[in-house]
């Protein structure tokens, strides 16, 4: 699939504040990823955002944030344990990933 076709089919622009929009995968009405069908249907090619979950800065900020995320994700707290070094590496990779942004075009992010 061509990049532009992928973006048109599977992505949307969401308001990020300051008159900026960021490219994001679409979600289902229940906020599940569009590629979630009894598991990740694109697991081998999932984006870095997915590969680094739940080690996002917004979740690692406090134990309360971690507990909230864990309450909504049956996979958290299961599987292998990651070392602090592995988690730091994932956080660095996420911060280094380019974010696709554009000036808000007044479309409401759709």
C-alpha positions, -999 to +999 in steps of 0.1 A: +000+000+000+013+034-008+021+057+021-006+083+011-032+056+007-023+042+041-026+077+058-059+083+040-074+049+050-060+043+085-050+077+100-065+110+111-052+144+122-058+151+159-055+185+176-023+187+197-027+223+210-011+255+199-028+253+165-010+221+156-024+187+146-006+154+148-011+123+126-026+094+146-040+060+138-078+059+138-096+043+166-128+023+168-158+038+186-146+021+219-111+037+214-095+004+204-069+006+176-083-001+142-059-030+139-071-047+170-091-078+162-089-103+190-052-093+191-030-070+170-035-078+133-004-060+123+018-071+152+050-078+132+048-043+116+033-023+145+045+012+149+070+023+176+042+038+196+027+003+200+061-014+205+069+008+234+036+006+253+032+008+283+065+025+287+052+059+276+063+090+296+027+098+304+022+064+320+056+063+338+051+097+353+036+082+385+024+050+401-011+064+399-008+068+361+006+033+359-024+019+379-049+037+357-033+024+325-030-011+340-067-011+349-076-007+312-050-031+298-052-068+306-017-073+293+001-050+317+017-068+346+019-100+326+048-115+305+084-109+310+099-081+332+118-054+315+150-041+331+153-003+339+179-001+311+155-016+286+127+007+297+150+038+294+160+026+259+124+024+248+116+058+263+146+073+244+135+056+211+100+070+215+113+106+222+136+104+192+108+093+168+097+120+145+061+132+150+042+142+119+026+175+125+009+202+105-008+235+112-045+230+122-066+233+091-098+239+110-111+204+102-117+195+139-090+168+135-110+146+112 
